[in-house]
Amino acid sequence: MTGRLVEMRGIRKSFGHVEALRGVDFDVGYGEIVGLIGDNGAGKSTLVKVLTGVYPPDEGEIFFDGKRVSFSSPADARAEGIETVYQGYGVAELLNIARNFFLGREPVKKFCVFKLLDHQKMFRECSRILSEIGIGVRSPLEPTGVLSGGERQAINIGRAMYFKAKLIILDEPTNALSVKETEHVLQFIERTRQTGTSVIFITHNIYHVCRVADRFVLLERGKKIGDYRKDEVTPEDIIRILTVGKSEKSRTQDEGC
């Protein structure tokens, strides 16, 4: 499929006297993984919060899947197929894995005039998807609190895929993970490419995002300062642009990320 799944044009957002976003244009193609890169305070999280309805934009237009949208809440964005996996893993540690997997969207079955949680379906479907994505847990009935950070992130991403998300937004998914856990999450992000799901990978770790992303959008102090395909820049180019504001694109495709 061609075209753009996400189009954000001229997005501005201020908090008092602080201009968090200053006329940012941002887009994501169908089945594309886009790295959204910048230091703390660059405007990365603010941009996706505007996209997902956490904040209304002060100016600008947003189009999703070919139509103009104005989400009033993350629930509205989720209903249209946008899932966000926030830094901090977003799980309830005291609930088991299956309950976390369906949290807020639990299947129910009727018993007389009552509606009861369909625990069998939650267990069955959670077991299936965990097996497909390669998470090695003993049982979906295990408390989520026993899982590693990487396993929690993978469950969140798997949940987004199960509910047929068109766009998955990952906010610093490898932050504070071990080397092994980071590798697991990066492999899982790469698998999303096979499903046709689009991904926004928010990070300040250049080498992690360079491995999996198709394109890189660079922000600095609320402005877009770069938009490059994978074959146009090396990790060192990206670091140079962010630190000194000068782009020296790679001279050959082989030198790209």
N, C-alpha and C positions, 0 to 999 in steps of 0.2 A: 504493500500500500504506500502511495506517495503522499506528499503534503506534510502539514504540521499538525501534530496533536495539540500542542500548546503554543499559543502566540500571545505574548504580553508586549504592549506597545506604550512607550512613554510613561512608564510607571513612576509616580512620585509618591513619597510617603514621608511625613515629618512628625516628630514627637516634640511638641513645643518648638524651640528654636533649633532643634537638631534635625537636619535633613538626612534621613536614613537611606532613602532612595531618590536619585536625582535624574529622572527621565530615562529609566532603564528599559531597553528592548531585550526580550529573552524569548527563545522558542525551543521546542523539543519536537523532533520528528517521530513518526510512528516506528516503534521498535528500536529507538535510538537511546543510547546511554550517554547522558551529558554530565560532565563533571562541572560543578559550580564551585569555583575556587576563590579563596581570598582569606586574608587574616581576620582575626576577631574584630568585629565592628565594621566589616566591609559591606554588610547588607545582605548576606546570603540567606540567613534565616528569615529576615524581614521580607525578602522577596517571595519566598515560598509560603510564608504566612499570609501574604496578600493573595497569592494564587489560591490558597485553600480556605479563604474566608475567615481567617483569624482576625485580620485587619482589613478594613476597606481602603482602597487606594485613594489618595487625595486627587490624583489625576491619572489618566491613562485608560486603556481598554484591555480586556482579557478575552481571548477566544479559546474554547476547549472543544476538541473534536468537531471543528467546523462551525460552531455557533458561539455567539457572544454570551458570556456568562458574568454573573455578579453574585458570587456565593456569600451568603450571610453568616455561614458557620461551617466548621469542618465537616459536620454531618451532611450538609448540602453537597460539599465536594466529594465526600465518600459515596454518596448516592449516585454521583455521575461517574464514579470509577477511579477516584484519586485516593490512594492510601499513603499515609505518612508513618514512617518508622522513626521515632524520635530518639535522639541520644539519651541513654539512660534505660534502654531496652523495653520500656512500656509494658511490663507484665505485672500481674498481681502474684507475688511470691507465695502466698498461702493457698492459692488455688492450684489444682492440678493442671497438667499440660493441656488436656482436652478442654477444660473449662476456659483456660486462657485463649486457646485457639479460636473458640467461638464467642469470646467475651463481647456482650452487647448484641450478638446476633445468634443466640442459642436456638437450635431447632426444638420444636415442641410437638407433642402428640396429645390427642384428645382422650380423656378418660371420663366418660359420662359428660358432665357439663364443665369439667375442669380441663385446663391445659397444663400439662406437666413437661418438664424438660426431658428431651429424648436423649438420655445418657448413652444408650446403645449406639445411636447414630453418631453422636459426638466422638465416642471411643473409636468406632469403626472408621469414620472419615479421617480423624486425626491420625490414626495408625497408618492409614493408606498414604496420606500426604507426607508424613514423616519418613516413611520407607522410600518414597519416590525421591525425596530431596536428600536422603542419605544422612539423616540425623540419628545417631545410635543411642537411643534411650531405651531402657528396659520396658517401660510401659507408659502410655499417655496418662495413667493415673498417678504418676509420680508428681510430687509437689514441684512447681516450677522453680522454687528457691534452690533446689539442688543442682540446677543446670549452670553451666559456665556461661560467661557473657556472650561468647560466640554462638552457643546453642540457642540462647534466648533471641539473639538477633535473627538467626536463621528461622526460628519459629515465626517471628513477626513477619519476615519476608514471605515465608511459605503461606501464612494466613492471607496476606495480600493477594498472592497468586491464586489461592483456592477460591477467593471471592471475586475472581475475574477482574482484578484491577487493570485499568488501562494504563495508569501511571503510578509508579511507586517512587516515593520521595524518601531518600535515606539521609538522615541528618547525622553526620559524623559516625557512620556505622562501625568503623574500626577503632574509634577512640577508646583508649584504656584496655584494649584487648591484647592478649598474648600473641606471639608470633604465629603459633599454631591456630589460634582462634581467628586471627586476621586472615590467614590463608583460607580457612574454611568459608568465611563470609565472602571473600573475593571470588572464590570458586562458585559460590551460590549466586552472586550477582551476575557472573558470566553466564550461568544457566538461564537466567531470565531472558537473555537475548534469543534463545531458541523458542520461547513462547510468544515472541512478538510484543512483549510488554515493554513500555518505555520506562526509563529510570532517570531520576535526577539524583546524582551522588554529590552531596554537600560535604566538603572537606577542606582542610588546609594541608593534608598530607599529599604532596604532589606525586610521590612514587606509587602510592596505593591507587589513586584515581587514574594515573597514566596507564596502568596495566589494563583496566577494564573499559574505560570510556571511549566513545567514538569521537567526541568533540569536547572542547573545554571552553567555558565562559568564565572570564576573570573579572572580579569586582574589587574595587578599592574605594573606600569612603563613599559608598552609595552610587558609584558610577561604574559602568561597564568599560573596562580598559582593554579587553581582548576577547576574541571569539575565533577559535582555531580548530581545524580538523586535526585528527591524530597524526596524520602524516606531515603536518606543517611545522610542528614544534617538538622539541625534546623537553624532558623534565627540567633541564638546566635553563632552557629558554623561558619556560614558565616562571621559574624562580627569579630569573633576571627581570622579567617584565614586572613582577610583583614588587621587587625590591628597588629597582632603579627606573622602572617605567620605560624601558627600551626593549623593543622586540628585534631579535636577530633570528629569523626563521631558519630552520635547517635547510641546507642546500640540496639535500637529496632525501627522497622518501625513506631510504633505508635508515637514516639517522633519526627518524621520527620516534614517537613513544612506542 
